[in-house]
Amino acid sequence: MRIAFLSSSRSIIPPLKTGGIEWATYYLIRELVKRGHEITLYAAPGSKIRGVKIREISPFPTFIRQKYANFQERITNFYDFSSYVDFFSLGENEKFDLIFCTNYLFYEILPFAKWSNIPIISQICYPHNEIYPYIKERLKRLENVYYLPGSKFIKSVMPDLPYLEPVYPSIDPNDFPFSRQAGDYLFFIGRICPEKGVNLAIRAALESKKKLIIAGGISETNFNYFNEIIKPYIDNKKIIYVGEVDLKTRVKLYQGALALLFPIQWDEPCGNVMIESMMCGTPIIAFNRAAVKEVVKNNTSGIIVKDGDVDAMSKAILRIKGINRQKVREHAKKNFSIGKEADKFEKICRKIIKIKN
């Protein structure tokens, strides 16, 4: 199949360090190329995947070079919209069997769908529950568009769309080697912001008297949160902050951790870091919220506690050694290996192309 992957000017694929949808896109494309499909990726400069044609849609990755968050969004929207106009109005879309839109804002491409006879799959990896009521009737009228959720949870947040079978953000097990031996520290990785619950991870670690290593980037909008709520606890002994880390460092931190803490305070659509951690054999301790139960098998690949209950999380830390790390790895390989999800994606694509023809 000839598939166009329309990404965004936001960031590089694969990312230089952490990322969510960007890593999922990278692994899916890499697997599809191995299977002989012809992929063209429309993304920010610096993107590079072996065997893939890259079409740069901006002069620079808009979330790396720019300082202010509101400016970043505006610049990103300008370049993304410009690339959509060129792609559809100049007939470039007609070169493909299928168009796959992988972007945080799944709906931005949809006004352009009427310009295309080629079927479009719009991936939904973010719960846009605020905007959804205002656009859902318009979305239903787009006959050429198929909606691919990143979890079953997405479907419950934005119901009534003609959804495809969920395809989870999966990874290559070879990139996340198994570690049988746990270290003595807890690990948190993600954006440093209230929604990710970093402050609650700190509370749980302190209550359980365990060391916590924190990794993740800080956006300008969250400087005050970091400086006022998080930084006072960082002593480089019990609470350690290592900043944003690359893949190699991330894997080492997963492998050596006793557990990954996932105290989310928002409706996380899936949780890539949980999948990465489990693939290394490191169990999860998470609040029961959003898609957590789709990812973590309670008491097998981790421990799920009541949403927002820090005391329950700290108590779970004390019994996490009872989780078999080999079974954690097996759960991740069985459910979130890229081969499995690529099989699903291929079947979906072939069915759509067959219907169209």
C-alpha positions in Angstrom: 0.0 0.0 0.0 1.0 3.6 -0.6 0.2 5.5 2.6 0.7 9.2 3.4 1.3 9.9 7.0 0.4 13.5 7.7 2.0 14.5 11.0 2.7 18.0 12.3 5.4 20.7 12.3 5.4 20.5 16.1 8.3 18.1 16.5 10.7 15.6 14.9 9.8 12.0 14.3 11.3 10.1 16.1 11.7 12.7 18.9 15.1 13.7 20.1 13.9 12.9 23.6 10.5 12.2 25.1 7.2 12.3 23.1 3.9 10.6 22.9 2.2 10.4 19.5 5.5 11.0 17.8 7.0 7.7 19.1 3.8 5.8 18.3 4.0 7.1 14.8 7.6 6.2 14.4 7.2 2.6 15.5 4.1 2.1 13.3 5.8 3.5 10.2 9.0 1.6 10.9 7.1 -1.7 11.0 5.0 -0.9 7.9 8.2 -0.2 5.9 9.6 -3.6 7.0 6.5 -5.2 5.5 7.0 -3.6 2.2 4.6 -0.7 2.2 5.5 2.6 0.6 5.3 5.4 3.2 5.6 9.1 2.8 5.8 11.1 6.1 4.9 14.8 6.1 6.6 16.2 9.3 9.0 18.7 10.8 12.6 18.9 9.5 14.9 16.5 11.2 12.5 13.6 10.9 14.2 10.5 9.6 13.1 6.8 9.3 14.9 4.4 7.1 13.1 3.6 3.9 10.6 6.4 4.3 10.2 9.5 2.1 10.2 12.6 4.2 8.4 15.8 3.1 9.3 18.7 5.4 6.3 20.9 6.1 8.0 23.7 8.0 11.4 25.4 8.1 12.0 24.2 11.7 10.3 22.1 14.4 7.9 24.6 15.9 8.1 23.2 19.4 11.8 23.3 19.6 12.9 26.7 18.3 10.2 28.9 19.7 10.0 30.1 23.3 6.4 31.0 24.1 3.7 28.3 24.1 1.0 30.5 22.5 3.4 31.5 19.7 4.3 27.9 19.2 0.7 26.9 18.7 0.1 29.7 16.2 3.2 28.9 14.2 2.4 25.2 14.2 -1.1 25.9 13.0 0.1 28.1 10.2 2.5 25.5 8.8 0.2 22.5 9.4 -2.7 24.3 7.6 -0.4 25.4 4.8 0.7 21.8 4.3 -2.9 20.5 4.2 -3.8 23.1 1.6 -0.9 22.2 -0.6 -1.4 18.5 -0.1 -5.1 18.5 -1.1 -5.4 21.4 -3.5 -2.4 20.5 -5.7 -3.5 16.9 -6.1 -0.7 15.3 -4.2 -3.2 13.3 -2.2 -4.1 11.4 -5.4 -0.7 9.6 -5.4 -1.7 7.5 -2.4 -4.1 4.6 -1.6 -4.8 6.0 1.9 -4.1 9.1 4.0 -3.4 8.7 7.7 -3.5 11.8 9.8 -1.5 11.5 13.1 -1.8 14.7 15.0 -2.8 15.8 18.5 -5.6 17.9 17.0 -7.3 15.1 14.9 -10.0 17.5 13.6 -7.8 20.1 12.0 -7.4 18.1 8.7 -11.1 17.3 8.4 -12.3 20.5 6.7 -10.0 19.5 3.8 -11.5 16.0 3.4 -14.1 17.2 0.9 -11.2 17.9 -1.5 -10.1 14.2 -1.6 -11.4 11.1 -3.2 -8.7 9.1 -1.2 -10.0 7.7 2.1 -8.6 9.4 5.2 -8.0 7.8 8.6 -7.9 10.4 11.4 -6.2 9.1 14.5 -7.6 10.2 17.8 -5.0 10.1 20.7 -6.4 12.9 22.8 -9.7 13.4 24.6 -11.1 16.5 23.1 -14.2 16.4 25.2 -14.5 20.2 25.4 -14.7 20.9 21.7 -16.4 17.6 20.7 -20.0 18.7 21.4 -19.5 21.6 19.0 -18.1 19.7 16.1 -19.5 16.2 16.3 -22.5 16.7 14.0 -20.2 18.1 11.3 -17.8 15.2 11.7 -20.5 12.6 11.2 -21.3 14.1 7.8 -17.7 13.4 6.4 -18.2 10.2 4.4 -14.6 9.8 3.4 -13.2 9.9 6.9 -12.6 7.0 9.3 -11.8 7.6 13.0 -9.1 5.5 14.7 -9.1 5.7 18.5 -5.9 5.2 20.5 -7.9 3.4 23.2 -11.5 2.3 24.0 -11.6 5.1 26.5 -11.5 7.7 23.7 -14.8 6.3 22.3 -16.5 6.8 25.7 -15.3 10.5 25.9 -16.4 11.3 22.3 -19.2 8.8 21.5 -21.3 8.4 18.3 -18.6 8.6 15.7 -18.1 5.7 13.2 -15.0 4.4 15.0 -12.5 1.8 13.7 -11.1 -0.8 16.0 -8.6 0.8 18.5 -4.9 0.7 17.7 -2.8 1.3 20.8 0.5 3.2 20.7 2.9 0.2 20.6 6.6 -0.3 20.6 9.3 -2.7 19.5 10.2 -5.0 22.4 13.8 -5.1 21.2 14.2 -1.4 22.0 13.1 -1.9 25.6 15.1 -4.9 26.9 13.8 -6.9 29.9 15.4 -6.3 33.3 14.8 -9.1 35.8 16.4 -7.2 38.7 14.7 -4.2 40.2 16.5 -1.3 41.7 15.7 0.6 44.9 14.1 3.7 43.4 10.7 4.7 42.0 10.4 6.4 38.6 8.2 9.1 37.2 8.4 10.3 33.6 6.2 12.7 31.8 5.6 16.4 31.3 6.2 18.3 34.5 2.7 19.7 35.0 -0.3 19.4 37.4 -2.2 17.1 35.0 0.5 14.4 35.3 0.4 14.5 39.1 4.2 14.9 39.7 3.5 16.4 43.1 1.4 13.3 44.1 4.2 11.0 43.0 6.5 12.8 45.3 4.0 12.5 48.2 3.6 8.8 47.6 7.4 8.3 47.5 8.0 10.2 50.7 5.2 8.3 52.5 6.7 5.0 51.5 10.3 6.2 52.3 11.5 5.4 48.8 13.8 7.3 46.4 12.0 8.9 43.4 13.7 9.8 40.1 11.7 12.3 38.0 12.3 12.8 34.3 10.5 15.2 32.0 10.5 18.5 30.3 9.0 21.8 31.7 7.1 24.1 29.4 7.1 27.9 30.1 3.5 27.6 31.3 4.5 25.2 34.0 7.6 27.0 35.4 5.6 28.3 38.4 4.3 24.8 39.1 7.8 23.4 39.1 9.4 26.2 41.1 6.7 26.4 43.7 5.4 22.9 44.1 8.1 20.5 42.9 11.5 22.1 43.3 11.3 22.5 47.1 11.3 18.7 47.4 14.3 18.1 45.1 17.3 17.3 47.3 19.2 14.9 44.9 19.0 12.2 47.5 15.4 11.2 48.1 13.8 13.2 45.3 16.0 13.5 42.1 15.1 15.5 39.0 17.1 14.6 35.8 15.3 16.7 33.2 14.1 15.5 29.9 15.9 12.3 28.8 16.6 10.5 25.5 15.6 7.0 24.7 18.7 5.3 25.9 18.6 7.0 29.3 14.9 6.4 29.5 15.3 2.7 29.0 18.0 2.5 31.7 15.8 4.3 34.2 12.9 2.0 33.5 15.0 -1.1 33.8 16.4 -0.1 37.2 13.2 1.1 38.8 11.2 -0.7 41.4 8.0 0.7 39.8 6.7 3.4 37.6 4.3 5.8 39.3 1.4 7.0 37.2 -0.7 9.4 39.3 -2.5 11.1 36.5 -4.9 14.0 37.2 -6.4 14.1 33.7 -8.0 11.8 31.2 -4.9 10.2 29.8 -6.0 8.5 26.5 -3.5 5.6 26.9 -0.2 6.3 28.5 2.8 5.4 26.4 5.2 5.5 29.4 3.3 2.7 31.1 3.8 0.5 28.0 7.5 1.3 27.8 8.0 0.6 31.5 6.1 -2.8 31.4 8.1 -3.8 28.3 11.2 -3.5 30.4 9.6 -5.6 33.1 8.9 -2.7 35.5 5.4 -2.7 37.0 3.1 0.2 37.2 1.4 1.8 40.2 -1.4 3.9 38.8 -4.6 5.7 39.7 -7.8 4.1 38.3 -8.6 6.7 35.7 -9.2 7.0 31.9 -7.5 4.1 30.0 -5.3 2.8 32.8 -7.4 -0.5 33.1 -6.9 -1.1 29.3 -3.1 -0.9 29.7 -2.3 -2.4 33.1 -3.5 -5.8 34.3 -4.2 -5.3 38.0 -1.9 -7.4 40.2 -0.2 -8.9 37.2 1.6 -6.0 35.4 1.1 -3.5 38.2 -1.2 -2.3 40.9 -4.2 0.0 40.2 -5.4 2.1 43.1 -8.4 4.4 43.7 -8.2 7.6 41.6 -6.5 10.3 43.6 -5.7 8.1 46.6 -2.1 8.9 47.4 -2.2 6.8 50.6 -3.2 3.8 48.6 -0.4 4.4 46.1 2.2 4.6 48.9 0.9 1.3 50.4 1.0 -0.3 46.9 4.7 0.7 46.7 5.4 -1.4 49.7 4.0 -4.6 48.1 5.1 -4.0 44.5 7.9 -6.5 44.8 5.2 -9.2 44.8 4.6 -8.5 41.1 6.6 -10.9 38.8 8.6 -8.8 36.4 8.7 -11.6 33.8 4.9 -11.6 33.7 4.9 -7.8 33.4 7.1 -8.2 30.3 4.9 -10.9 28.9 1.8 -8.8 29.3 3.4 -5.9 27.5 4.7 -8.1 24.6 1.3 -9.8 24.2 -0.7 -6.6 24.1 1.5 -3.8 23.0 4.2 -5.2 20.6 4.2 -3.2 17.4 3.9 -6.3 15.3 0.4 -7.0 16.8 -0.9 -3.5 16.3 0.6 -3.2 12.8 -1.3 -6.4 11.9 -4.5 -4.6 13.1 -3.6 -1.5 11.2 -2.9 -3.3 8.0 -6.3 -5.1 8.1 -8.1 -1.9 8.7 -6.3 -0.2 5.8 -7.0 -3.0 3.3 -10.6 -3.1 4.3 -11.1 0.6 3.8 -9.3 0.5 0.4 -11.4 -2.4 -0.7 -14.6 -0.6 0.3 -13.5 2.5 -1.6 -12.7 0.5 -4.8 
